[in-house]
Amino acid sequence: MKFRAFLTDDGVQLLEKRIIPALEKIGRISHMYLTRDHNDDRIAFSIDLTLLHRALRSILAIYTESRNPASVTTLQIKLVKKLPHHSTQPSPFLTFETKGYKSAVVHDVPISKPLSHADVQELHLALESAQEMPITLVKSPALSSLQNFVDRMKNLGDVMGISVSKYGDLHMQISNTLITVGAEFRKLMVLGEKADAHEADRGLSAQRRMEIAETRGDAMNAQVNVKNFNKSYFGISPQKDSLVVIFQFFIPGTRQTDKSISLHCRLPALDPGSS
């Protein structure tokens, strides 16, 4: 059970302020999967997100205060076994350790015993299958425009219909027994397969254009819980069973994508017959 790594300044900031809070909204316990350069040397265990977040906030505050431009400050994580108070058996911990200009701080977070080889393999396969990306992704519009629209939609219902086209169109619609409201964002950035919009569709309504695009194989749709919606890249999985949401991170102070950090999730598509 040996593992040791160093976290970058940007990495620990993202964990504490964005990634961990996002995971806490989904559940309290999470699996942590660690690997060395994506080879067969891997380990996984369960961890309480509340305790992890608390440790990150604490260690980050001390880490920031202890930094000195003239010295090297590092934030290290490692797996250790320690003897807890009032116990005769050692227990596993995920340890955060920082050594600054004037002080060194260690923070231990209790974790479960390592998952079995079979469980680790099952988790690994699940992670690999989750990497399957849609053939077409469109970048979401400006956060303010999207967030304002989604906030208004939440008052109308729980299920939102999402359509994504190879033309760079993102269509969102929500309905109840009294009203149907929708919005369309056009000519968005497209990743993956793309196509040119048809001139014959120009005078049609947004809903009709999407319906025709779907019959051509140029668009896909799914229904998701409106509460899960957020800003990122969007695409429908090939099986139409989920909306894939990909978050984009940038190197601080630039608009250059930081490829060392990735976060994406799959929002399960709802059965149209049950909505």
Secondary structure as the mmCIF struct_conf table of DSSP 4:
data_model
#
loop_
_struct_conf.conf_type_id
_struct_conf.id
_struct_conf.beg_label_comp_id
_struct_conf.beg_label_asym_id
_struct_conf.beg_label_seq_id
_struct_conf.end_label_comp_id
_struct_conf.end_label_asym_id
_struct_conf.end_label_seq_id
STRN STRN1 ARG A 4 LEU A 7
HELX_RH_AL_P HELX_RH_AL_P1 ASP A 9 LEU A 14
HELX_RH_PI_P HELX_RH_PI_P1 LEU A 15 ILE A 19
HELX_RH_AL_P HELX_RH_AL_P2 ILE A 20 GLU A 24
TURN_TY1_P TURN_TY1_P1 LYS A 25 ILE A 26
BEND BEND1 ARG A 28 ARG A 28
STRN STRN2 ILE A 29 THR A 35
BEND BEND2 ARG A 36 ARG A 36
TURN_TY1_P TURN_TY1_P2 ASP A 37 HIS A 38
BEND BEND3 ASN A 39 ASP A 40
STRN STRN3 ARG A 42 ASP A 48
HELX_RH_AL_P HELX_RH_AL_P3 LEU A 49 SER A 66
TURN_TY1_P TURN_TY1_P3 PRO A 69 ALA A 70
BEND BEND4 SER A 71 SER A 71
STRN STRN4 THR A 74 LYS A 82
TURN_TY1_P TURN_TY1_P4 HIS A 85 HIS A 86
BEND BEND5 THR A 88 GLN A 89
STRN STRN5 SER A 91 LYS A 99
BEND BEND6 TYR A 101 LYS A 102
STRN STRN6 ALA A 104 PRO A 110
STRN STRN7 ILE A 111 ILE A 111
HELX_LH_PP_P HELX_LH_PP_P1 SER A 112 SER A 116
HELX_RH_AL_P HELX_RH_AL_P4 HIS A 117 ALA A 130
TURN_TY1_P TURN_TY1_P5 GLN A 131 GLN A 131
BEND BEND7 ILE A 135 ILE A 135
STRN STRN8 THR A 136 LYS A 139
HELX_RH_AL_P HELX_RH_AL_P5 LEU A 143 MET A 153
TURN_TY1_P TURN_TY1_P6 LYS A 154 LEU A 156
BEND BEND8 ASP A 158 ASP A 158
STRN STRN9 VAL A 159 SER A 165
TURN_TY1_P TURN_TY1_P7 LYS A 166 TYR A 167
BEND BEND9 GLY A 168 GLY A 168
STRN STRN10 LEU A 170 SER A 175
BEND BEND10 THR A 177 LEU A 178
STRN STRN11 THR A 180 PHE A 185
BEND BEND11 LYS A 187 LYS A 187
STRN STRN12 VAL A 190 GLY A 192
BEND BEND12 GLU A 193 GLU A 193
HELX_LH_PP_P HELX_LH_PP_P2 ASP A 196 HIS A 198
HELX_RH_3T_P HELX_RH_3T_P1 GLU A 199 ASP A 201
TURN_TY1_P TURN_TY1_P8 ARG A 202 GLY A 203
BEND BEND13 LEU A 204 LEU A 204
HELX_RH_AL_P HELX_RH_AL_P6 ALA A 206 ARG A 216
TURN_TY1_P TURN_TY1_P9 GLY A 217 GLY A 217
BEND BEND14 ASP A 218 ASP A 218
STRN STRN13 ALA A 219 ASN A 225
HELX_RH_3T_P HELX_RH_3T_P2 VAL A 226 ASN A 228
BEND BEND15 LYS A 231 SER A 232
STRN STRN14 TYR A 233 ILE A 236
TURN_TY1_P TURN_TY1_P10 PRO A 238 GLN A 239
BEND BEND16 LYS A 240 ASP A 241
STRN STRN15 SER A 242 PHE A 247
STRN STRN16 PHE A 250 PHE A 250
TURN_TY1_P TURN_TY1_P11 PRO A 252 GLY A 253
BEND BEND17 THR A 254 GLN A 256
STRN STRN17 THR A 257 THR A 257
TURN_TY1_P TURN_TY1_P12 LYS A 259 SER A 260
STRN STRN18 LEU A 263 PRO A 268
HELX_LH_PP_P HELX_LH_PP_P3 ALA A 269 ASP A 271
HELX_RH_3T_P HELX_RH_3T_P3 PRO A 272 SER A 274
#
